[in-house]
Structure formats: structure tokens, C-alpha cells
Amino acid sequence: SRRRSPVDPGDQVTLCVRPEGFALGPDVERLGPGDTTLEATVETCEFLGDAYRVHCDWEGRTLLVKTNADRAPAGAVRLGFRTDDVHLLGE
């Protein structure tokens, strides 16, 4: 018998990337050809002492990014993540 793949074409899924799994700005250039990049807008930014917690809007969804950038990101930003850092949540 044929095993069903965890996800079939057309299925809706929820993906998770940990906040520190996102690359921001110039760090996106270090990602590989099979990885994902997208454009988002910074909504709020919190200084954590050694890093920033950045809340971004991407197509009506909030993405939480943790970065150790030298200064707080603002406005339109480029984000990316490695395919290996993606987790599929429940079915």
C-alpha cells in the first residue's frame, strides 16, 4: 500500500520558524538557493539587552523575529529562513 505524505498539494498547513531562525536584512544574503525570503514591515521592536524582538507584518500575519542587529530595524525589511528551520505543526 502507498503511504500518504504528511502534506498533499492543496492542503492548508501551519508552519513554524523560531524567532531566532529568521535572517534579517544583510543576513538574508547568507541563505542558500533553496531557502525562503520575503518582504515584511516592522510593526514594533523591543530591545532585550543583547538582541531585538521584532514584530513584523507579512501579508496580514505577524512574524516574530529575534535579531542581534546593531540597531532597531524599522519600516520595510527583508526576512529569510532556511528550509531546515521550518517545522510543520499538527494536521
Buried (B, 14 or more C-beta within 10 A) or exposed (E): EEEEEEEEEEEEEEEEBEBEBBBBEEBBEEBEEEBBEBEBEBEEBEEEEEBBBBBBEEEEEEBEBBBEBEEEBEEEBBBBBBEEBBEEEEE
